[in-house]
Amino acid sequence: MSTTEQRQRIASGQGFIAALDQSGGSTPKALKLYGIEESAYGNDAEMFNLVHQMRTRIVTSPSFDGQRVLGAILFERTLDDSFAGKDAALYLWEEKGVVPFLKIDKGLEDEANGVQLLKPIPGLAELLARAKAKGVFGTKERSVIKANNPAGIAAVLDQQFELARQVLAAGLVPIIEPEVDIKAADKEAIEVELKKGLLARLDTIDAATPVILKLTLPSVDGFFKELVEHPSVLKVVALSGGYSRDDANAKLARNPGVIASFSRALTEGLSAQQGDAEFDKALGAAIESIYRASIA
């Protein structure tokens, strides 16, 4: 598996990154939106098996192809599972031409200073080594910012960049994700403070080992231009953050150089009750719309 080829694909390829990393807290909601109620499973093992079936149906669909999907973010359990009888990460790259990423965070701490920091990640070195051995290209780690509190925002960024350095040292590319809550009353002001903090910390990252930024779609169109052009940034990707797919696509298309990394907006309209032809058609329409917005 060529890391150089994968890096080039993310840097200059046309398309978006699919976020297929629903974890323990978000899985019940994802399954419900997919038409599977909580009464359909009795424990976590059954729940994760059902969501893996959903992910498998997505990635093995003819509509899910490397022509439009550059990368996919996996949940840790998926890393040790398979798609169509092949290790998940290898299947993505070798069968689909899709670059595999891994969600490594363990969820969020309680809110303090207007933010939610990452929980500790026990066994991080071992997890990164295992991911590398499995053929994973990069990682993703998500914090949340809910208010324009400079101390809180600085704490999020300090934690994110410290973790990013550990990921880089392990030979992987980190996706730094300081999500801004789209419902925050001072969202635009948060984004000003966040960008200032990102630019200052990016200047400490060697341009030979760039990072990826995953950010909430900004209130001001084109606001991420300096981040997109920063030599230490491989790519800027956007999360849908609770916006509908149509709204997220419209906002994304107004931000040149930024591509999608949608989760809920990607799976919107998909259902366990759909036949394969109907499912593939719905997924294909979703992928095409997100792809078009990403290359706009």
Secondary structure, 3 states (H helix, E strand, C coil): CCHHHHHHHHHHCCCEEEEECCCCCCHHHHHHHCCCCHHHCCCHHHHHHHHHHHHHHHHCCCCCCCCCEEEEEECHHHHCCEECCEEHHHHHHHHHCCEEEEECCCCECCCECCEECECCCCCHHHHHHHHHHHCCCEEEEEEEECCCCHHHHHHHHHHHHHHHHHHHHCCCEEEEEEEECCCCCCHHHHHHHHHHHHHHHHCCCCCCCCEEEEEECCCCCCCCHHHHCCCCEEEEEEECCCCCHHHHHHHHHCCCCEEECCCHHHHCCCCCCCCHHHHHHHHHHHHHHHHHHHHC
